[in-house]
C-alpha cells in the first residue's frame, strides 16, 4: 500500500486518468504487438469495464482472473500461465 500511495502522489496525471475513466494520452496503441490486459476480479485500481473505456484500443486482449490488485506479485502463477498460453 505504501508503494501504491507513492505512485498516486508522484504521478498525478496517471491517477487523474484512472479516476475519471479517461484514456491516457501516452497509451501505446499496441500496433504490431500482442498486448494482454489482465485484470484481477477484485482490483480496486483497475475499473471493471476497462475495455469499454479503452474502446479504440483494438489490439488489446482482455482477461479477468480471480484475485486482488497485488496478486501478480504475491501469487504470480496464474499470470505466468496465462502469458505463456497467450504468447
Residue pairs with C-beta under 8 A, 6 or more apart in sequence:
4 45
4 69
7 14
7 15
8 15
13 24
14 24
16 22
17 23
17 24
18 45
18 47
21 47
21 53
22 53
23 53
23 54
23 55
23 57
27 54
27 57
28 35
29 57
29 59
30 57
30 59
30 60
31 59
33 59
34 59
34 61
34 86
34 87
35 57
35 59
35 60
35 61
36 60
36 61
36 63
36 82
36 83
36 86
36 87
37 50
37 51
37 54
37 60
37 61
37 62
37 63
38 63
38 64
38 65
38 72
38 79
38 82
39 46
39 48
39 50
39 62
39 63
39 64
39 65
40 46
40 64
40 65
40 66
40 67
40 68
40 69
40 71
40 72
41 64
41 65
41 66
41 67
42 67
42 68
42 69
43 67
43 68
43 69
44 68
44 69
45 69
46 69
47 53
50 62
51 57
51 60
51 62
54 60
61 86
63 82
63 86
65 78
65 79
65 82
66 78
67 75
67 78
71 78
71 79
72 79
